[in-house]
């Protein structure tokens, strides 16, 4: 249960990081 939550948080962090990189490319 806890490990799944940590994994989901890690995926969310990676996704938000990718979105920020895409925004930087558009700027």
Beta strands, then each sheet from edge to edge (+ up, - down):
end
